[in-house]
Amino acid sequence: MQVHVINVDRDADRWERFMRLNGDVIDVVRVPTSDGVRAVDRADLVESGIIAETCRRSNRAISRWGAHIALWSRAVGSGETVTIVDDDAVLAGNFRSAAQQVIDGLASGWDIVMWGWSFDEALWTEIPDGVSVCRIEANNEEMRKHIDGFPSSCGSPTALRLRHCFGSFAYTVTPAGAQVLLDACLPLTDEPITFSCGGVVVDDPARDADVNKALPAMDAHVCVPPLALKDHRMGLSPF
């Protein structure tokens, strides 16, 4: 399984740290991107359907999503499933084998698997599948204390039906799933996002919530326990 890792060109330190933590775990393909500090041609992005004319997101946020969007388009064009990871992710030591085991256990027609989610926010899944929606909250502070031991973890995760989540920093998406993401998420806007369950309305979609526009229409899953965590110690994301 090749893993496409998004990394800002100027941020060599983050790349070195990612490779030190994860380089022996996965087959890495670096995906360079801009930090958005330099001017972004918003008129061109509007014309190409990437952002709405009224979108006021920062250049950094747009650049970050631009890298994901480009990989979704590549998946659609190539007809190949793609695994996408941000450079502040920490992967479980058995990521390669465990992720493949999870994928092999899914019924045909699946669209996306999230390998982790933001522990700052809740996660909505179906337990049992198709019967009840479950809201899961994790302890982010405890995660931060113990994240150094995560790469040595070798648990046996399972895939739960995903309804909604925050954090799109590690996932695998099929060509069909990538097309749903493109159709649902573009153009990027500042409009609130209403979840299909839990009565949640996200007023700021830039909180890594855009994929929630697509999830209700997807055969979506989340890996529990996660095979990826977001390392908040790395500070503000360059995106």
Backbone hydrogen bonds, N-H to C=O, Kabsch-Sander energy under -0.5 kcal/mol:
donor,donor_aa,acceptor,acceptor_aa,energy
3,V,27,D,-3.0
4,H,2,Q,-0.5
4,H,83,T,-2.9
5,V,3,V,-0.7
5,V,29,V,-2.4
6,I,4,H,-0.6
6,I,85,V,-2.4
7,N,31,V,-2.2
9,D,33,T,-2.3
11,D,8,V,-1.6
12,A,10,R,-1.2
15,W,11,D,-1.4
16,E,12,A,-2.7
17,R,13,D,-2.3
18,F,14,R,-2.6
19,M,15,W,-2.6
20,R,16,E,-2.2
21,L,17,R,-2.1
22,N,18,F,-3.0
23,G,19,M,-2.1
25,V,22,N,-1.9
26,I,22,N,-1.3
27,D,1,M,-0.9
28,V,26,I,-0.9
29,V,3,V,-2.7
31,V,5,V,-3.4
33,T,7,N,-1.5
42,R,40,V,-1.7
45,L,41,D,-1.9
46,V,42,R,-2.6
47,E,43,A,-2.4
48,S,44,D,-2.0
49,G,46,V,-1.2
50,I,45,L,-2.4
51,I,45,L,-1.1
52,A,188,L,-2.8
55,C,52,A,-1.7
62,I,58,S,-2.3
63,S,59,N,-2.5
64,R,60,R,-2.3
65,W,61,A,-2.2
66,G,62,I,-2.3
67,A,63,S,-1.5
68,H,64,R,-1.3
69,I,65,W,-3.1
70,A,66,G,-2.3
71,L,67,A,-1.6
72,W,68,H,-2.3
73,S,69,I,-2.6
74,R,70,A,-2.0
75,A,71,L,-2.2
76,V,72,W,-2.2
77,G,73,S,-2.7
78,S,74,R,-2.6
79,G,75,A,-1.8
80,E,75,A,-0.7
82,V,173,V,-2.5
83,T,2,Q,-0.5
84,I,171,Y,-3.1
85,V,4,H,-2.8
86,D,169,F,-2.6
87,D,6,I,-1.2
89,A,86,D,-1.4
90,V,229,L,-2.9
92,A,227,L,-2.4
93,G,150,F,-0.7
93,G,153,S,-0.7
94,N,153,S,-0.8
95,F,92,A,-2.0
98,A,94,N,-3.0
99,A,95,F,-2.9
100,Q,96,R,-1.5
101,Q,97,S,-2.0
102,V,98,A,-2.3
103,I,99,A,-2.5
104,D,100,Q,-2.7
105,G,101,Q,-1.1
105,G,102,V,-0.6
106,L,103,I,-1.5
110,W,107,A,-0.9
111,D,219,D,-2.7
112,I,219,D,-1.4
113,V,172,T,-2.3
114,M,221,H,-2.6
115,W,113,V,-0.6
115,W,170,A,-2.4
116,G,170,A,-0.8
118,S,166,F,-2.9
121,E,118,S,-1.4
123,L,136,I,-2.4
124,W,164,H,-2.7
125,T,123,L,-0.5
125,T,134,C,-2.6
126,E,161,R,-2.0
127,I,125,T,-0.6
127,I,132,S,-2.4
131,V,128,P,-2.4
132,S,128,P,-1.4
134,C,125,T,-3.7
136,I,123,L,-3.4
136,I,134,C,-0.6
140,N,138,A,-1.0
143,M,139,N,-2.0
144,R,140,N,-2.2
145,K,141,E,-1.7
146,H,142,E,-1.6
147,I,143,M,-0.8
149,G,146,H,-1.4
150,F,147,I,-1.4
152,S,149,G,-0.9
153,S,150,F,-2.2
158,T,224,V,-2.6
160,L,158,T,-0.6
160,L,222,V,-2.8
161,R,126,E,-0.6
162,L,220,A,-2.1
163,R,124,W,-2.8
164,H,124,W,-1.6
167,G,208,D,-1.3
171,Y,84,I,-2.4
172,T,113,V,-2.3
173,V,82,V,-2.8
174,T,111,D,-2.5
178,A,174,T,-2.9
179,Q,175,P,-1.9
180,V,176,A,-1.7
181,L,177,G,-2.2
182,L,178,A,-2.4
183,D,179,Q,-2.5
184,A,180,V,-2.4
185,C,181,L,-2.7
186,L,182,L,-1.4
188,L,50,I,-3.0
193,I,202,V,-2.1
194,T,192,P,-0.5
195,F,193,I,-0.5
195,F,200,V,-2.8
200,V,197,C,-0.9
202,V,193,I,-3.3
203,D,201,V,-0.8
207,R,204,D,-2.2
208,D,206,A,-0.8
209,A,205,P,-2.0
210,D,205,P,-0.6
212,N,209,A,-1.9
213,K,210,D,-2.3
214,A,211,V,-1.4
215,L,211,V,-1.9
217,A,214,A,-1.9
218,M,215,L,-2.0
220,A,218,M,-1.5
221,H,112,I,-1.9
222,V,160,L,-2.4
223,C,114,M,-2.8
224,V,158,T,-2.9
227,L,115,W,-2.3
228,A,115,W,-1.4
229,L,90,V,-2.4
231,D,88,D,-3.2
231,D,229,L,-0.6
232,H,230,K,-1.2
234,M,231,D,-1.5
235,G,232,H,-1.7
